[in-house]
Amino acid sequence: MAAADHDMVGAVGFAAWLSGGALDARFQSGAVIEAARRAFVAYPANAKSEVIVAEIDGVVVGWIAREERPDNISDLWVNPAFHARGVGSRLLQHLIASMELEGVATQKIDTLASNVPAIGLYQKHGFKIVWQGEEFDAALSINLTKVHLERVCR
């Protein structure tokens, strides 16, 4: 990802988070919203690993990242204006293929339990829910109900 993309990546992530956050009353707090905005703005410059962007006509419309562990997909965000157009699927397919070429046997991803569209996307690509429960989100300083999904490579 080029440094010039940082602002767009942060903006896409925050917009996508806001569009899904309406499902969770805990996200209605001004402090939580501001914490999320700050985290998305800072993320691109501080990413410790791979961030892949999807662009249409030179504009970032989505991105996917792999952080912390080689088997962990940490983020997948698509601009809400581009939902249901295959952007998320293409980003996910790209990273899955890269991970398979590297020999990653099991791929992992987490999302909010209330994020039914994301869960459906991941399940469409072979991920299965292996755990659901509460986790503390340090960036937002709140507990979230999350699901962990895994995909075993063929």
Rosetta silent file (secondary structure, phi, psi, omega in degrees, C-alpha in Angstrom):
SEQUENCE: MAAADHDMVGAVGFAAWLSGGALDARFQSGAVIEAARRAFVAYPANAKSEVIVAEIDGVVVGWIAREERPDNISDLWVNPAFHARGVGSRLLQHLIASMELEGVATQKIDTLASNVPAIGLYQKHGFKIVWQGEEFDAALSINLTKVHLERVCR
SCORE:     score description
SCORE:     0.000 S_00000001
   1 L     0.000  130.559  179.424    0.000    0.000    0.000 S_00000001
   2 L   -77.885  149.930  179.176    1.382    3.371   -0.983 S_00000001
   3 H   -56.905  -31.818  179.868    1.594    6.160    1.593 S_00000001
   4 H   -64.273  -21.803 -179.714   -0.771    8.174   -0.619 S_00000001
   5 H   -83.457  -12.023 -172.622   -3.462    5.552    0.069 S_00000001
   6 H   -53.917  -48.976 -178.364   -3.315    5.939    3.873 S_00000001
   7 H   -62.713  -42.353 -179.742   -6.052    8.553    4.175 S_00000001
   8 H   -66.674  -39.792  179.399   -8.368    6.672    1.824 S_00000001
   9 H   -62.143  -47.118  178.016   -7.752    3.357    3.614 S_00000001
  10 H   -60.246  -42.912 -179.304   -8.570    4.924    6.986 S_00000001
  11 H   -65.354  -41.767  178.648  -11.695    6.598    5.592 S_00000001
  12 H   -63.709  -46.560  179.879  -12.953    3.376    3.981 S_00000001
  13 H   -59.232  -45.673 -178.664  -12.397    1.402    7.177 S_00000001
  14 H   -65.797  -43.465  178.953  -14.185    3.958    9.329 S_00000001
  15 H   -62.164  -41.469  179.186  -17.136    4.283    6.911 S_00000001
  16 H   -66.821  -40.837  177.795  -17.495    0.499    6.747 S_00000001
  17 H   -61.537  -44.623  178.933  -17.274    0.253   10.545 S_00000001
  18 H   -60.908  -40.232 -177.630  -19.953    2.915   10.924 S_00000001
  19 H   -66.929  -33.560  177.052  -22.258    1.120    8.498 S_00000001
  20 H   -87.085  -24.858 -176.975  -21.993   -2.120   10.484 S_00000001
  21 H   -68.907  -19.714  179.223  -21.838   -0.407   13.859 S_00000001
  22 L   -62.541  -17.081 -179.605  -25.429    0.721   13.667 S_00000001
  23 L   -77.335  -14.640 -173.115  -26.282   -2.878   14.593 S_00000001
  24 L  -122.144  118.371 -177.154  -24.716   -2.538   18.051 S_00000001
  25 H   -60.108  -28.037 -179.584  -26.035   -0.051   20.635 S_00000001
  26 H   -65.315  -19.315 -179.433  -22.581    0.111   22.268 S_00000001
  27 H   -85.432    0.102 -178.006  -21.299    1.865   19.139 S_00000001
  28 H   -84.347   -8.962  178.810  -23.651    4.809   19.598 S_00000001
  29 L   -71.594  133.689  177.735  -21.430    6.425   22.228 S_00000001
  30 H   -58.057  -37.133  179.835  -19.556    9.477   20.971 S_00000001
  31 H   -66.267  -39.805  178.963  -16.425    8.287   22.789 S_00000001
  32 H   -67.610  -44.046  179.296  -16.554    4.875   21.089 S_00000001
  33 H   -61.031  -43.990  179.927  -17.125    6.430   17.652 S_00000001
  34 H   -66.663  -38.204  176.896  -14.200    8.823   18.155 S_00000001
  35 H   -62.628  -41.244  178.528  -11.943    5.982   19.352 S_00000001
  36 H   -65.411  -44.526  179.749  -12.818    3.983   16.219 S_00000001
  37 H   -58.743  -46.604  179.369  -12.191    6.979   13.956 S_00000001
  38 H   -61.037  -41.583 -179.473   -8.764    7.553   15.527 S_00000001
  39 H   -64.212  -41.767  179.903   -7.883    3.863   15.196 S_00000001
  40 H   -69.312  -38.147  178.124   -8.800    3.779   11.498 S_00000001
  41 H   -63.889  -40.070 -176.868   -6.923    7.005   10.742 S_00000001
  42 H   -79.509  -27.172 -171.325   -3.797    5.682   12.478 S_00000001
  43 H   -53.844  -52.173 -173.997   -3.958    2.109   11.201 S_00000001
  44 H   -56.542  -40.697 -178.544   -2.467    2.452    7.687 S_00000001
  45 H   -74.476  -23.364 -176.107    0.708    4.162    8.862 S_00000001
  46 H  -104.588    0.399 -178.059    1.142    1.755   11.769 S_00000001
  47 L   -57.063  132.030 -177.107    0.249   -1.532   10.051 S_00000001
  48 L   -93.402   -4.243 -175.158    2.827   -4.138   10.930 S_00000001
  49 L  -146.569 -150.963 -171.213    2.051   -6.462    8.073 S_00000001
  50 E   -77.422  127.691  172.471    0.312   -6.870    4.761 S_00000001
  51 E  -126.793  122.524 -178.325   -2.479   -4.483    3.689 S_00000001
  52 E  -113.915  129.645 -178.708   -4.006   -5.056    0.252 S_00000001
  53 E  -108.090  150.318  171.298   -6.277   -2.417   -1.273 S_00000001
  54 E  -108.514  129.748 -179.904   -8.964   -2.670   -3.922 S_00000001
  55 E  -122.695  146.651  170.712   -9.234    0.341   -6.183 S_00000001
  56 E  -128.990  121.435 -178.306  -11.739    1.425   -8.789 S_00000001
  57 L    52.577   40.429  176.422  -10.651    4.298  -11.016 S_00000001
  58 L    78.895    5.188 -179.793   -7.814    5.102   -8.605 S_00000001
  59 E  -109.797  129.973  177.815  -10.072    5.315   -5.558 S_00000001
  60 E   -68.653  123.164  179.824   -9.667    2.863   -2.661 S_00000001
  61 E  -114.473   -8.043  178.195  -12.993    1.026   -2.248 S_00000001
  62 E  -174.040  165.160  177.647  -11.877   -1.708    0.126 S_00000001
  63 E  -158.423  156.701  179.259   -8.953   -3.311    1.896 S_00000001
  64 E  -136.066  146.424 -177.563   -7.883   -6.447    3.684 S_00000001
  65 E  -138.736  154.636  176.587   -5.046   -6.913    6.159 S_00000001
  66 E  -127.521  117.214 -176.965   -3.120   -9.680    7.832 S_00000001
  67 L  -131.316  164.073  170.776   -1.614   -8.835   11.219 S_00000001
  68 L    70.848  -57.889 -179.580   -0.181  -10.504   14.293 S_00000001
  69 L  -133.101  150.133 -178.317    0.034  -14.061   12.942 S_00000001
  70 L   -65.283  -17.518 -179.407    0.531  -15.391    9.402 S_00000001
  71 L   -97.252    4.313 -171.885   -2.746  -17.336    9.642 S_00000001
  72 E  -109.008  119.796  170.822   -4.832  -14.354   10.823 S_00000001
  73 E   -89.140  109.956 -172.375   -6.881  -12.074    8.574 S_00000001
  74 E   -85.960  -28.499 -174.237   -7.211   -9.085   10.868 S_00000001
  75 E  -148.212  143.989  167.765   -9.340   -6.745    8.764 S_00000001
  76 E  -148.649  114.440 -176.305  -11.654   -6.671    5.767 S_00000001
  77 E  -132.850  134.952  178.270  -13.434   -3.391    5.061 S_00000001
  78 E  -129.001  133.204  175.679  -15.398   -2.283    2.008 S_00000001
  79 L   -51.353  128.151 -177.904  -16.782    1.188    1.370 S_00000001
  80 H   -53.839  -29.283  178.526  -20.558    0.862    1.980 S_00000001
  81 H   -67.598  -13.955 -178.447  -21.234    2.347   -1.477 S_00000001
  82 H  -115.262   13.633  175.963  -19.534   -0.743   -2.942 S_00000001
  83 L   -63.352  149.700  176.721  -21.181   -3.434   -0.805 S_00000001
  84 L    64.154   26.456  176.894  -22.614   -6.420   -2.683 S_00000001
  85 L  -117.126    8.342  177.113  -20.425   -5.770   -5.741 S_00000001
  86 L    88.931    2.117 -178.741  -17.864   -8.523   -5.111 S_00000001
  87 H   -63.804  -49.816  179.770  -15.116   -6.296   -3.705 S_00000001
  88 H   -60.871  -41.915  178.479  -14.956   -8.151   -0.391 S_00000001
  89 H   -61.339  -44.033 -178.902  -15.024  -11.535   -2.126 S_00000001
  90 H   -67.129  -40.730  176.664  -12.162  -10.608   -4.432 S_00000001
  91 H   -62.488  -45.409 -179.482  -10.054   -9.256   -1.587 S_00000001
  92 H   -63.804  -44.939  178.193  -10.731  -12.361    0.492 S_00000001
  93 H   -59.776  -40.430 -179.535   -9.993  -14.719   -2.416 S_00000001
  94 H   -62.342  -47.903 -177.702   -6.712  -12.925   -3.086 S_00000001
  95 H   -70.855  -36.890  175.638   -5.489  -13.212    0.496 S_00000001
  96 H   -58.354  -46.970 -179.640   -6.704  -16.813    0.835 S_00000001
  97 H   -62.255  -41.890  178.166   -4.717  -17.749   -2.287 S_00000001
  98 H   -61.798  -44.258 -179.385   -1.605  -15.970   -0.977 S_00000001
  99 H   -64.645  -39.792  177.974   -1.877  -17.731    2.352 S_00000001
 100 H   -63.693  -41.953  177.938   -2.315  -21.106    0.665 S_00000001
 101 H   -61.811  -31.187  177.902    0.796  -20.520   -1.462 S_00000001
 102 L   -79.505   -7.243  179.503    2.698  -19.797    1.756 S_00000001
 103 L    87.219   16.021  177.100    1.506  -23.107    3.203 S_00000001
 104 L   -69.087  117.870 -173.398   -0.854  -21.670    5.834 S_00000001
 105 L   -78.497  -36.521 -178.718   -2.969  -24.693    6.760 S_00000001
 106 E  -132.651  127.182  179.197   -5.768  -22.916    8.626 S_00000001
 107 E  -102.434  142.197 -174.576   -6.892  -19.339    8.030 S_00000001
 108 E  -128.196  146.957  176.830   -8.611  -17.394   10.809 S_00000001
 109 E  -153.129  148.958  177.753  -10.797  -14.311   10.963 S_00000001
 110 E  -121.330  153.795  172.158  -12.976  -12.620   13.609 S_00000001
 111 E  -156.849  170.064  175.254  -15.994  -10.374   13.308 S_00000001
 112 E   -65.675  140.836  178.475  -18.876   -9.085   15.367 S_00000001
 113 L   -62.220  -26.467 -179.826  -21.525  -11.738   15.981 S_00000001
 114 L   -82.601   -6.102 -177.019  -24.111   -9.193   14.775 S_00000001
 115 L   -88.062   70.935 -175.824  -22.318   -8.704   11.437 S_00000001
 116 H   -58.388  -41.643  178.382  -24.436  -11.226    9.543 S_00000001
 117 H   -60.812  -41.616  179.297  -23.334  -10.044    6.049 S_00000001
 118 H   -66.607  -43.408  178.653  -19.642  -10.522    6.897 S_00000001
 119 H   -59.125  -43.199  177.684  -20.262  -13.922    8.464 S_00000001
 120 H   -60.764  -41.529  177.783  -22.147  -14.941    5.319 S_00000001
 121 H   -60.890  -47.832 -177.871  -19.263  -13.768    3.126 S_00000001
 122 H   -64.933  -40.721  178.758  -16.733  -15.742    5.142 S_00000001
 123 H   -65.712  -35.862  176.508  -18.919  -18.854    5.166 S_00000001
 124 H   -59.290  -28.491 -178.952  -19.374  -18.560    1.397 S_00000001
 125 L  -100.624   18.705  171.501  -15.580  -18.839    1.150 S_00000001
 126 L    94.282    4.537  177.615  -15.344  -21.920    3.361 S_00000001
 127 L   -80.601  146.361  177.439  -14.928  -20.417    6.831 S_00000001
 128 E  -125.923  141.819  177.189  -16.783  -22.047    9.725 S_00000001
 129 E   -69.523  127.163  179.041  -17.644  -20.521   13.097 S_00000001
 130 E  -114.728  -12.214  179.748  -15.518  -22.177   15.785 S_00000001
 131 E  -162.986  145.332  171.549  -16.275  -19.864   18.746 S_00000001
 132 E  -139.596  135.345  178.729  -18.648  -17.119   19.818 S_00000001
 133 E   176.268 -174.025 -178.838  -18.374  -15.016   22.955 S_00000001
 134 E   -86.687  137.947  173.833  -17.421  -11.736   24.594 S_00000001
 135 E  -137.748  144.909  176.901  -14.007  -10.151   24.035 S_00000001
 136 E   -82.203  129.791  176.367  -12.597   -6.867   25.252 S_00000001
 137 E  -100.125  110.201 -175.573  -11.668   -4.476   22.433 S_00000001
 138 L   -64.527  -37.804 -178.109   -8.718   -2.396   23.626 S_00000001
 139 L   -65.273  -36.221 -177.292   -9.061    0.266   20.916 S_00000001
 140 L   -98.423  -13.416 -178.678  -12.721    0.930   21.802 S_00000001
 141 L    59.842   38.686  176.340  -12.467    0.060   25.521 S_00000001
 142 E  -141.130  160.372  171.846  -15.641   -2.054   25.431 S_00000001
 143 E   -83.112  142.448  178.546  -16.606   -5.719   25.365 S_00000001
 144 E  -127.881  144.182  172.881  -17.863   -7.017   22.035 S_00000001
 145 E   -87.253  115.694 -173.931  -19.718  -10.201   21.141 S_00000001
 146 E  -123.026  164.029  169.676  -17.550  -11.760   18.454 S_00000001
 147 E  -122.639  142.855  171.896  -17.251  -14.902   16.403 S_00000001
 148 E  -105.395  131.752  177.158  -14.021  -16.589   15.394 S_00000001
 149 E  -120.425  149.535  177.567  -14.119  -18.357   12.052 S_00000001
 150 E  -134.227  151.961  177.188  -11.588  -20.726   10.533 S_00000001
 151 E  -131.083  120.227  177.581  -11.007  -22.139    7.078 S_00000001
 152 E   -90.072  128.193 -178.517   -8.966  -25.304    6.639 S_00000001
 153 L   -68.324  149.875 -178.280   -7.067  -25.305    3.353 S_00000001
 154 L   -73.232    0.000    0.000   -7.821  -28.090    0.927 S_00000001
